[in-house]
């Protein structure tokens, strides 16, 4: 369970870096993401999950 909390904490740190360091870039990127189709977002989610699983496997 400790590794799960550590992973969650690390994810929150990484996710918070861009809005902390460059809020205008984060806002522009987020607005571009809102314009994507559902299928494109699902594909990005699939890639993210796959990459995360590969990293955990290594």
PDB file of N, CA, C and O in Angstrom:
ATOM      1  N   UNK A   1       0.823  -1.199   0.000  1.00  0.00           N
ATOM      2  CA  UNK A   1       0.000   0.000   0.000  1.00  0.00           C
ATOM      3  C   UNK A   1       0.864   1.258   0.000  1.00  0.00           C
ATOM      4  O   UNK A   1       0.469   2.292  -0.539  1.00  0.00           O
ATOM      5  N   UNK A   2       2.052   1.160   0.612  1.00  0.00           N
ATOM      6  CA  UNK A   2       2.938   2.324   0.650  1.00  0.00           C
ATOM      7  C   UNK A   2       3.370   2.751  -0.741  1.00  0.00           C
ATOM      8  O   UNK A   2       3.484   3.944  -1.023  1.00  0.00           O
ATOM      9  N   UNK A   3       3.614   1.767  -1.620  1.00  0.00           N
ATOM     10  CA  UNK A   3       4.055   2.103  -2.976  1.00  0.00           C
ATOM     11  C   UNK A   3       2.943   2.799  -3.747  1.00  0.00           C
ATOM     12  O   UNK A   3       3.210   3.633  -4.612  1.00  0.00           O
ATOM     13  N   UNK A   4       1.686   2.455  -3.434  1.00  0.00           N
ATOM     14  CA  UNK A   4       0.558   3.095  -4.111  1.00  0.00           C
ATOM     15  C   UNK A   4       0.459   4.573  -3.712  1.00  0.00           C
ATOM     16  O   UNK A   4       0.219   5.431  -4.561  1.00  0.00           O
ATOM     17  N   UNK A   5       0.641   4.859  -2.448  1.00  0.00           N
ATOM     18  CA  UNK A   5       0.623   6.248  -1.994  1.00  0.00           C
ATOM     19  C   UNK A   5       1.810   7.029  -2.546  1.00  0.00           C
ATOM     20  O   UNK A   5       1.678   8.203  -2.891  1.00  0.00           O
ATOM     21  N   UNK A   6       2.976   6.373  -2.631  1.00  0.00           N
ATOM     22  CA  UNK A   6       4.149   7.029  -3.203  1.00  0.00           C
ATOM     23  C   UNK A   6       3.917   7.332  -4.678  1.00  0.00           C
ATOM     24  O   UNK A   6       4.283   8.404  -5.158  1.00  0.00           O
ATOM     25  N   UNK A   7       3.313   6.396  -5.393  1.00  0.00           N
ATOM     26  CA  UNK A   7       3.027   6.607  -6.814  1.00  0.00           C
ATOM     27  C   UNK A   7       2.012   7.739  -7.003  1.00  0.00           C
ATOM     28  O   UNK A   7       2.161   8.568  -7.901  1.00  0.00           O
ATOM     29  N   UNK A   8       0.994   7.770  -6.164  1.00  0.00           N
ATOM     30  CA  UNK A   8       0.002   8.836  -6.235  1.00  0.00           C
ATOM     31  C   UNK A   8       0.636  10.195  -5.942  1.00  0.00           C
ATOM     32  O   UNK A   8       0.359  11.179  -6.629  1.00  0.00           O
ATOM     33  N   UNK A   9       1.481  10.242  -4.925  1.00  0.00           N
ATOM     34  CA  UNK A   9       2.171  11.492  -4.599  1.00  0.00           C
ATOM     35  C   UNK A   9       3.065  11.955  -5.731  1.00  0.00           C
ATOM     36  O   UNK A   9       3.080  13.142  -6.059  1.00  0.00           O
ATOM     37  N   UNK A  10       3.812  11.039  -6.336  1.00  0.00           N
ATOM     38  CA  UNK A  10       4.682  11.392  -7.455  1.00  0.00           C
ATOM     39  C   UNK A  10       3.875  11.885  -8.650  1.00  0.00           C
ATOM     40  O   UNK A  10       4.275  12.836  -9.323  1.00  0.00           O
ATOM     41  N   UNK A  11       2.734  11.237  -8.917  1.00  0.00           N
ATOM     42  CA  UNK A  11       1.874  11.670 -10.011  1.00  0.00           C
ATOM     43  C   UNK A  11       1.379  13.101  -9.776  1.00  0.00           C
ATOM     44  O   UNK A  11       1.358  13.912 -10.701  1.00  0.00           O
ATOM     45  N   UNK A  12       0.984  13.405  -8.544  1.00  0.00           N
ATOM     46  CA  UNK A  12       0.498  14.747  -8.236  1.00  0.00           C
ATOM     47  C   UNK A  12       1.603  15.794  -8.377  1.00  0.00           C
ATOM     48  O   UNK A  12       1.346  16.909  -8.831  1.00  0.00           O
ATOM     49  N   UNK A  13       2.822  15.441  -7.991  1.00  0.00           N
ATOM     50  CA  UNK A  13       3.944  16.364  -8.151  1.00  0.00           C
ATOM     51  C   UNK A  13       4.188  16.640  -9.633  1.00  0.00           C
ATOM     52  O   UNK A  13       4.329  17.794 -10.038  1.00  0.00           O
ATOM     53  N   UNK A  14       4.239  15.587 -10.435  1.00  0.00           N
ATOM     54  CA  UNK A  14       4.496  15.749 -11.875  1.00  0.00           C
ATOM     55  C   UNK A  14       3.362  16.525 -12.541  1.00  0.00           C
ATOM     56  O   UNK A  14       3.609  17.409 -13.362  1.00  0.00           O
ATOM     57  N   UNK A  15       2.122  16.197 -12.188  1.00  0.00           N
ATOM     58  CA  UNK A  15       0.970  16.885 -12.779  1.00  0.00           C
ATOM     59  C   UNK A  15       0.930  18.364 -12.391  1.00  0.00           C
ATOM     60  O   UNK A  15       0.432  19.192 -13.153  1.00  0.00           O
ATOM     61  N   UNK A  16       1.446  18.692 -11.226  1.00  0.00           N
ATOM     62  CA  UNK A  16       1.391  20.074 -10.756  1.00  0.00           C
ATOM     63  C   UNK A  16       2.531  20.956 -11.240  1.00  0.00           C
ATOM     64  O   UNK A  16       2.482  22.173 -11.064  1.00  0.00           O
ATOM     65  N   UNK A  17       3.556  20.367 -11.845  1.00  0.00           N
ATOM     66  CA  UNK A  17       4.709  21.165 -12.259  1.00  0.00           C
ATOM     67  C   UNK A  17       4.380  22.186 -13.340  1.00  0.00           C
ATOM     68  O   UNK A  17       4.764  23.349 -13.216  1.00  0.00           O
ATOM     69  N   UNK A  18       3.683  21.785 -14.390  1.00  0.00           N
ATOM     70  CA  UNK A  18       3.414  22.712 -15.494  1.00  0.00           C
ATOM     71  C   UNK A  18       2.538  23.890 -15.067  1.00  0.00           C
ATOM     72  O   UNK A  18       2.885  25.033 -15.365  1.00  0.00           O
ATOM     73  N   UNK A  19       1.410  23.655 -14.377  1.00  0.00           N
ATOM     74  CA  UNK A  19       0.632  24.825 -13.946  1.00  0.00           C
ATOM     75  C   UNK A  19       1.378  25.717 -12.954  1.00  0.00           C
ATOM     76  O   UNK A  19       1.136  26.923 -12.899  1.00  0.00           O
ATOM     77  N   UNK A  20       2.282  25.128 -12.172  1.00  0.00           N
ATOM     78  CA  UNK A  20       3.065  25.924 -11.226  1.00  0.00           C
ATOM     79  C   UNK A  20       4.089  26.787 -11.947  1.00  0.00           C
ATOM     80  O   UNK A  20       4.235  27.971 -11.640  1.00  0.00           O
ATOM     81  N   UNK A  21       4.801  26.196 -12.906  1.00  0.00           N
ATOM     82  CA  UNK A  21       5.903  26.898 -13.557  1.00  0.00           C
ATOM     83  C   UNK A  21       5.459  27.777 -14.724  1.00  0.00           C
ATOM     84  O   UNK A  21       6.056  28.823 -14.981  1.00  0.00           O
ATOM     85  N   UNK A  22       4.408  27.351 -15.430  1.00  0.00           N
ATOM     86  CA  UNK A  22       3.973  28.109 -16.593  1.00  0.00           C
ATOM     87  C   UNK A  22       2.455  27.996 -16.778  1.00  0.00           C
ATOM     88  O   UNK A  22       1.981  27.225 -17.613  1.00  0.00           O
ATOM     89  N   UNK A  23       1.704  28.766 -15.997  1.00  0.00           N
ATOM     90  CA  UNK A  23       0.248  28.646 -16.063  1.00  0.00           C
ATOM     91  C   UNK A  23      -0.339  28.978 -17.434  1.00  0.00           C
ATOM     92  O   UNK A  23      -1.335  28.377 -17.836  1.00  0.00           O
ATOM     93  N   UNK A  24       0.257  29.912 -18.147  1.00  0.00           N
ATOM     94  CA  UNK A  24      -0.295  30.265 -19.466  1.00  0.00           C
ATOM     95  C   UNK A  24      -0.106  29.116 -20.461  1.00  0.00           C
ATOM     96  O   UNK A  24      -0.997  28.850 -21.267  1.00  0.00           O
ATOM     97  N   UNK A  25       1.038  28.438 -20.413  1.00  0.00           N
ATOM     98  CA  UNK A  25       1.255  27.274 -21.277  1.00  0.00           C
ATOM     99  C   UNK A  25       0.287  26.159 -20.922  1.00  0.00           C
ATOM    100  O   UNK A  25      -0.272  25.506 -21.803  1.00  0.00           O
ATOM    101  N   UNK A  26       0.092  25.947 -19.630  1.00  0.00           N
ATOM    102  CA  UNK A  26      -0.823  24.908 -19.188  1.00  0.00           C
ATOM    103  C   UNK A  26      -2.238  25.201 -19.676  1.00  0.00           C
ATOM    104  O   UNK A  26      -2.932  24.301 -20.147  1.00  0.00           O
ATOM    105  N   UNK A  27      -2.663  26.448 -19.567  1.00  0.00           N
ATOM    106  CA  UNK A  27      -4.003  26.842 -20.006  1.00  0.00           C
ATOM    107  C   UNK A  27      -4.169  26.632 -21.514  1.00  0.00           C
ATOM    108  O   UNK A  27      -5.204  26.142 -21.965  1.00  0.00           O
ATOM    109  N   UNK A  28      -3.141  27.005 -22.297  1.00  0.00           N
ATOM    110  CA  UNK A  28      -3.197  26.825 -23.757  1.00  0.00           C
ATOM    111  C   UNK A  28      -3.254  25.344 -24.113  1.00  0.00           C
ATOM    112  O   UNK A  28      -4.015  24.936 -24.991  1.00  0.00           O
ATOM    113  N   UNK A  29      -2.446  24.547 -23.429  1.00  0.00           N
ATOM    114  CA  UNK A  29      -2.440  23.103 -23.694  1.00  0.00           C
ATOM    115  C   UNK A  29      -3.782  22.490 -23.333  1.00  0.00           C
ATOM    116  O   UNK A  29      -4.301  21.653 -24.071  1.00  0.00           O
ATOM    117  N   UNK A  30      -4.344  22.896 -22.213  1.00  0.00           N
ATOM    118  CA  UNK A  30      -5.621  22.356 -21.772  1.00  0.00           C
ATOM    119  C   UNK A  30      -6.737  22.738 -22.740  1.00  0.00           C
ATOM    120  O   UNK A  30      -7.621  21.926 -23.014  1.00  0.00           O
ATOM    121  N   UNK A  31      -6.706  23.956 -23.256  1.00  0.00           N
ATOM    122  CA  UNK A  31      -7.754  24.362 -24.203  1.00  0.00           C
ATOM    123  C   UNK A  31      -7.632  23.576 -25.511  1.00  0.00           C
ATOM    124  O   UNK A  31      -8.642  23.280 -26.150  1.00  0.00           O
ATOM    125  N   UNK A  32      -6.402  23.236 -25.915  1.00  0.00           N
ATOM    126  CA  UNK A  32      -6.230  22.391 -27.111  1.00  0.00           C
ATOM    127  C   UNK A  32      -6.769  20.982 -26.858  1.00  0.00           C
ATOM    128  O   UNK A  32      -7.363  20.370 -27.746  1.00  0.00           O
ATOM    129  N   UNK A  33      -6.558  20.474 -25.649  1.00  0.00           N
ATOM    130  CA  UNK A  33      -7.076  19.148 -25.315  1.00  0.00           C
ATOM    131  C   UNK A  33      -8.603  19.110 -25.367  1.00  0.00           C
ATOM    132  O   UNK A  33      -9.194  18.102 -25.754  1.00  0.00           O
ATOM    133  N   UNK A  34      -9.233  20.214 -24.974  1.00  0.00           N
ATOM    134  CA  UNK A  34     -10.692  20.269 -24.998  1.00  0.00           C
ATOM    135  C   UNK A  34     -11.253  20.211 -26.415  1.00  0.00           C
ATOM    136  O   UNK A  34     -12.418  19.859 -26.603  1.00  0.00           O
ATOM    137  N   UNK A  35     -10.450  20.548 -27.400  1.00  0.00           N
ATOM    138  CA  UNK A  35     -10.901  20.554 -28.789  1.00  0.00           C
ATOM    139  C   UNK A  35     -10.747  19.194 -29.470  1.00  0.00           C
ATOM    140  O   UNK A  35     -11.233  19.009 -30.586  1.00  0.00           O
ATOM    141  N   UNK A  36     -10.084  18.246 -28.820  1.00  0.00           N
ATOM    142  CA  UNK A  36      -9.887  16.927 -29.414  1.00  0.00           C
ATOM    143  C   UNK A  36     -11.183  16.118 -29.384  1.00  0.00           C
ATOM    144  O   UNK A  36     -12.044  16.321 -28.528  1.00  0.00           O
ATOM    145  N   UNK A  37     -11.294  15.214 -30.324  1.00  0.00           N
ATOM    146  CA  UNK A  37     -12.445  14.303 -30.374  1.00  0.00           C
ATOM    147  C   UNK A  37     -12.296  13.236 -29.289  1.00  0.00           C
ATOM    148  O   UNK A  37     -11.200  13.019 -28.772  1.00  0.00           O
ATOM    149  N   UNK A  38     -13.399  12.575 -28.951  1.00  0.00           N
ATOM    150  CA  UNK A  38     -13.377  11.538 -27.919  1.00  0.00           C
ATOM    151  C   UNK A  38     -12.401  10.413 -28.267  1.00  0.00           C
ATOM    152  O   UNK A  38     -11.667   9.934 -27.402  1.00  0.00           O
ATOM    153  N   UNK A  39     -12.393   9.999 -29.522  1.00  0.00           N
ATOM    154  CA  UNK A  39     -11.505   8.926 -29.939  1.00  0.00           C
ATOM    155  C   UNK A  39     -10.040   9.292 -29.774  1.00  0.00           C
ATOM    156  O   UNK A  39      -9.226   8.448 -29.399  1.00  0.00           O
ATOM    157  N   UNK A  40      -9.703  10.538 -30.048  1.00  0.00           N
ATOM    158  CA  UNK A  40      -8.321  10.991 -29.890  1.00  0.00           C
ATOM    159  C   UNK A  40      -7.918  10.990 -28.416  1.00  0.00           C
ATOM    160  O   UNK A  40      -6.804  10.596 -28.069  1.00  0.00           O
ATOM    161  N   UNK A  41      -8.827  11.431 -27.560  1.00  0.00           N
ATOM    162  CA  UNK A  41      -8.543  11.423 -26.120  1.00  0.00           C
ATOM    163  C   UNK A  41      -8.398   9.998 -25.589  1.00  0.00           C
ATOM    164  O   UNK A  41      -7.536   9.719 -24.756  1.00  0.00           O
ATOM    165  N   UNK A  42      -9.256   9.098 -26.085  1.00  0.00           N
ATOM    166  CA  UNK A  42      -9.152   7.701 -25.656  1.00  0.00           C
ATOM    167  C   UNK A  42      -7.820   7.092 -26.089  1.00  0.00           C
ATOM    168  O   UNK A  42      -7.206   6.337 -25.336  1.00  0.00           O
ATOM    169  N   UNK A  43      -7.377   7.418 -27.297  1.00  0.00           N
ATOM    170  CA  UNK A  43      -6.099   6.907 -27.785  1.00  0.00           C
ATOM    171  C   UNK A  43      -4.954   7.437 -26.925  1.00  0.00           C
ATOM    172  O   UNK A  43      -4.033   6.692 -26.591  1.00  0.00           O
ATOM    173  N   UNK A  44      -5.006   8.711 -26.568  1.00  0.00           N
ATOM    174  CA  UNK A  44      -3.969   9.279 -25.699  1.00  0.00           C
ATOM    175  C   UNK A  44      -3.997   8.607 -24.328  1.00  0.00           C
ATOM    176  O   UNK A  44      -2.948   8.349 -23.739  1.00  0.00           O
ATOM    177  N   UNK A  45      -5.191   8.326 -23.824  1.00  0.00           N
ATOM    178  CA  UNK A  45      -5.314   7.615 -22.552  1.00  0.00           C
ATOM    179  C   UNK A  45      -4.743   6.208 -22.634  1.00  0.00           C
ATOM    180  O   UNK A  45      -4.071   5.749 -21.710  1.00  0.00           O
ATOM    181  N   UNK A  46      -5.014   5.523 -23.746  1.00  0.00           N
ATOM    182  CA  UNK A  46      -4.477   4.180 -23.950  1.00  0.00           C
ATOM    183  C   UNK A  46      -2.953   4.206 -23.996  1.00  0.00           C
ATOM    184  O   UNK A  46      -2.296   3.357 -23.395  1.00  0.00           O
ATOM    185  N   UNK A  47      -2.395   5.177 -24.706  1.00  0.00           N
ATOM    186  CA  UNK A  47      -0.939   5.300 -24.773  1.00  0.00           C
ATOM    187  C   UNK A  47      -0.348   5.575 -23.388  1.00  0.00           C
ATOM    188  O   UNK A  47       0.690   5.022 -23.024  1.00  0.00           O
ATOM    189  N   UNK A  48      -1.016   6.427 -22.634  1.00  0.00           N
ATOM    190  CA  UNK A  48      -0.541   6.765 -21.297  1.00  0.00           C
ATOM    191  C   UNK A  48      -0.559   5.547 -20.377  1.00  0.00           C
ATOM    192  O   UNK A  48       0.406   5.298 -19.653  1.00  0.00           O
ATOM    193  N   UNK A  49      -1.640   4.798 -20.404  1.00  0.00           N
ATOM    194  CA  UNK A  49      -1.747   3.596 -19.572  1.00  0.00           C
ATOM    195  C   UNK A  49      -0.696   2.569 -19.992  1.00  0.00           C
ATOM    196  O   UNK A  49      -0.039   1.965 -19.144  1.00  0.00           O
ATOM    197  N   UNK A  50      -0.541   2.375 -21.298  1.00  0.00           N
ATOM    198  CA  UNK A  50       0.444   1.411 -21.804  1.00  0.00           C
ATOM    199  C   UNK A  50       1.859   1.806 -21.393  1.00  0.00           C
ATOM    200  O   UNK A  50       2.630   0.965 -20.931  1.00  0.00           O
ATOM    201  N   UNK A  51       2.197   3.063 -21.558  1.00  0.00           N
ATOM    202  CA  UNK A  51       3.532   3.533 -21.175  1.00  0.00           C
ATOM    203  C   UNK A  51       3.748   3.376 -19.669  1.00  0.00           C
ATOM    204  O   UNK A  51       4.825   2.967 -19.235  1.00  0.00           O
ATOM    205  N   UNK A  52       2.734   3.697 -18.879  1.00  0.00           N
ATOM    206  CA  UNK A  52       2.855   3.536 -17.439  1.00  0.00           C
ATOM    207  C   UNK A  52       3.059   2.082 -17.037  1.00  0.00           C
ATOM    208  O   UNK A  52       3.863   1.788 -16.152  1.00  0.00           O
ATOM    209  N   UNK A  53       2.333   1.167 -17.686  1.00  0.00           N
ATOM    210  CA  UNK A  53       2.494  -0.249 -17.375  1.00  0.00           C
ATOM    211  C   UNK A  53       3.877  -0.755 -17.786  1.00  0.00           C
ATOM    212  O   UNK A  53       4.481  -1.562 -17.080  1.00  0.00           O
ATOM    213  N   UNK A  54       4.372  -0.282 -18.920  1.00  0.00           N
ATOM    214  CA  UNK A  54       5.717  -0.689 -19.355  1.00  0.00           C
ATOM    215  C   UNK A  54       6.766  -0.191 -18.363  1.00  0.00           C
ATOM    216  O   UNK A  54       7.693  -0.925 -18.021  1.00  0.00           O
ATOM    217  N   UNK A  55       6.627   1.040 -17.905  1.00  0.00           N
ATOM    218  CA  UNK A  55       7.566   1.589 -16.922  1.00  0.00           C
ATOM    219  C   UNK A  55       7.505   0.783 -15.625  1.00  0.00           C
ATOM    220  O   UNK A  55       8.543   0.473 -15.040  1.00  0.00           O
ATOM    221  N   UNK A  56       6.311   0.446 -15.178  1.00  0.00           N
ATOM    222  CA  UNK A  56       6.181  -0.354 -13.954  1.00  0.00           C
ATOM    223  C   UNK A  56       6.759  -1.760 -14.136  1.00  0.00           C
ATOM    224  O   UNK A  56       7.342  -2.318 -13.207  1.00  0.00           O
ATOM    225  N   UNK A  57       6.598  -2.321 -15.313  1.00  0.00           N
ATOM    226  CA  UNK A  57       7.113  -3.647 -15.582  1.00  0.00           C
ATOM    227  C   UNK A  57       8.644  -3.651 -15.555  1.00  0.00           C
ATOM    228  O   UNK A  57       9.267  -4.596 -15.072  1.00  0.00           O
ATOM    229  N   UNK A  58       9.241  -2.570 -16.085  1.00  0.00           N
ATOM    230  CA  UNK A  58      10.713  -2.474 -16.101  1.00  0.00           C
ATOM    231  C   UNK A  58      11.228  -2.275 -14.691  1.00  0.00           C
ATOM    232  O   UNK A  58      12.437  -2.171 -14.484  1.00  0.00           O
TER     233      UNK A  58
END
